[in-house]
Amino acid sequence: MALRTLKIGLIPGDGIGKEIIPTGRRILEALPNSAKLKFEFINLKAGFEVFEETGTALPETTLQALRDYCHGALFGAVSSPTRAVRGYSSPIVDLRKRLDLYANIRPVKNVHTEPKAIDMVIVRENTEDLYIKEERTFDGPQGKIAEATKRISELACFRIGSIAGEIAMRRHENRLRRALIKAKAPRVTITHKSNVLTQTDGLFRQIVEQTLNDEKFATVEIEEQIVDSMVYKLFRQPQNYDVIVAPNLYGDILSDGAAALCS
């Protein structure tokens, strides 16, 4: 039986990443032959420790290997300092920008069904919002003022809306194959704060909704939640959600917090 070879970059990064990545490698190596896959692993460097050693947190050799050679990669962790460090930029943010990794797909599923069965996916736009890192500090009449640019583009909203719709439909098809009774319809919850951020989050809400209203997503139910209400309902009623789509910042916070639902 012919096996497909996947080239996987291994980037331990800092801290706990050095424990996680070897374990992840062993899991891939333990896959049965029925998966029809084998792996070639490439050790790569990135992170704050690399920055302290070389002056760059994301070496060009790592970026080139990921772009030109690898099918995918496992990334451990980064010990980004909370203070500003001259010349340092998070390699995770740089990777997202330079490889256009626009969709951050974060499944949230508990192993046990009690007390609540949780099975959702949080789809986070991964390249824009406040994470473009355009920040400024200047002197004002009453002290320093810091500002940051929040960027939301129509293209990014369309791409992430399409991914969210496709995931919802694929999950629904999987439920139909497994269930003896009719599975619930696919549903996408658009998360935003357009009641305050009428231009930026307003555009996100508008374009994602337009995208999901395309006929190819005709079976997908669309709902929306203001982000603060979403936080409350996510932890009170997690079993009610299928696919949640959000701009970068909200998606980051929601998906990291949702990990507590699976502990």
N, C-alpha and C positions, 0 to 999 in steps of 0.2 A: 504494500500500500504506500503510495507516494505521499510524503509529508511536505506541507508548505513551510518554508523557512521564513521566520520573521526576525528582522534585525531590531533589537531593543536596546536603546541607550539606558544606562544606569547612572543616575545622578544622585548620589547620597546627600550632597549639600552639607548642612551643619547639624549638630546636635543629634536628635533622635533619628534623623534620616539615615545615619550610619547603621542603625539597628534595623530599621524598616526595610531598606532596599534589599539586603541579603535575604530576608524572609520572603519578600515579594518574588525574588528570583527563584527561591526554592518552590514556591507555590506554582509558578509557571512550569518549572522543570518536572513537577509532579503530575501535570496533566496527562491523562491517559492517551493512548494511541488513537482512540476513537475521535479525539479532537482534531486529528490530522494536522498537527502543528509541531514544529520544533523551533528552537530559538537560538539565535546567535546574539550574545550579549557584548555590548561595547561600554567600557567604563569611561565616564566623562566627568568633568569637573565644573562646579559652579557654587556660588555661595559667599558668605561673608568671610569665611576663613580663606578662601581663594583670593578674595579682594585684598585681604591684609597681606597675603604672600606676594601677589602679582600686580596689584593695582587695578584689577578688573574683576567684577563678580561673575561675568559671563564671558569666558574666553572665546575668541573667534573660532578656535578649533572645535569647541563644543557646539557652537551654533552651526558651523558648517557640517559637522557630522550629523546633527539632527535634521538639517535641511536636505542634505544630499544623499545620505546613506541609510538612516534609520527609518523603519516603518512606524515606530512609536517609542515612547520612553517612560521610565518610572522615575519620578522626582520625589526625593525624600522630604527635606525641610530646610528652611532658611532662617538663620538667626539674624534677621534684619534689626538693627538697633532702633530704639524708639527716638533717639536723638538724631539730628542731622549729622551725617558724616561726609565731609568734603570728598566729592568724586564718586561716592557710592550710590548705586541705584539697584533696587531689588532685581535679581536675575529672573524671577518669576514674571514680573511685570514686563521686563524687556523681552522675554521669550514670547509672551502673548502678543506683543506688538510686532516683533520682527518675523514671527512665523504665522501671524494672523490667526491665532487660536481663539476664534471669536465666541465659541460656545463652550461653556463650562457646565458639564452635565453631572449633576450630583444626586444619585439615588439615595432615598431614605427609606429603609425597610427594617423592621424589627424581626428578629428570629422567632420570638415567641408571639403567640397570638393573644395573650392575656397581658393587661386588661383590655388593650385596644390593638387591633390589627392595623399596622401602619405600612403603607406601600405607596410611596409617591416619588416623583422626580422633580427636583428644583433645577430649572434651566436658567443659568445666569449669563447675561451678556458680558463678555470678558475683555473688551478692548477699549471701552469708552467710559463715560460718566466722570466722576472725580478722579478716577484712577489714571487719567492721561498725564497726571503729575505736572500740570501747569499751575504753579503756585507762585505767589509774590508776597513780599513783606515790604512795607514802606511806612514812613513816618506820617502820622496824622496830627491834627491839632491837639489831640488829647492822648497821644502815645502811639505805639506801633499798631498797624493794621495789617492783617494777613488775609489774602484772598486766594481762591482756587477756582479754576474754570471747570464747569460741569458740561461735558459735551455729549449730546445725543444726536445721532444722525439717522436719517431715514433708511439708509442702507443697512446699518447695524440693526435697527428695529425690525426690518423686513427679514433679515437673515435669522435672527434669534426667534422671531415669531414663527417662521417656517420650520425651524428645528423643533420648537415646542409642539407644533401641530403634528409633525411626523412622529415624534415620540409618543404622543397621546394615542394616535391611531395604531401604532405598532403595539403598544401596551394593551390596547383594546383587543386586537387580533390575538394576542397571546392569552388573554383572559378567556376569549371565546373558545380557543382550542382546549383549555384546561377545564372549563366549567361545564357542568351538566345542565345548568339553568342559564337563562339569559344574563349575560354580564352587563354591568352598568355601562352607560355610554362614555366615550372618551371625553375628558373635560380639561380645559386649560384655564387657569386662574391668572389674570394679568395683575401684577402688583405694582403700585405706583404711589405717588403723592401729588397728583395733578391738581388737587384742590388748593395747593399752595404753590407748587412749581408748575405753573400753567403752561409755560413754553417748553421746558425740557421734558418733564414727566408727561406733560400733555401730548407732546409729539410721540413719545414712547407708547403711551396708551392708544393713541389714534392709529399709528402705523401697525402695531401688533394686532389690533382688532381688525383692521382692514385686511391684513394678511390672512388671518384665521377665517375671515368671511369668504375667502376664495372657495370655489365649488369643490376643489380637491379635499377641502377640510369640512365638507358639508355635514358630516356626522359628528363633528367635534362641538361640544357645548362650550360656550365662552362665558366666563364670569370675571369680575374684577373686584379687587380689594385694595383699599387704602393701606399703605404699608404698616401703620401702627395697629390697625384692626387685624391685619394679616398676622402679625406677631401673636396677638392674643388668641386668634382662632387656630393658628398652627399648633399651639401647645395645648389648647383646650379640646380641639376637635380634629386631631391630625388624621383620623381615619376618613375624613370627608374629602381629602384632597387627592388628586390624580397627578396633574402636572402643573407646577407653578412656574411662571416666567417673570423675570424681574431684571431691571437694570443692574449694572455691576455692583454698586455699593449695597443695595438692598439684598441682592442675591447672595453676596458674600456673607452678610450678617445672618440672613435667614438660614442658609444651608449649614453654616458653622453651628448655629444654635440648635438646628434640627438634629444634629448628631446626638444631643442629649436624649432624644426620643428613643434612640436605639440602644441606650446603655442599660 
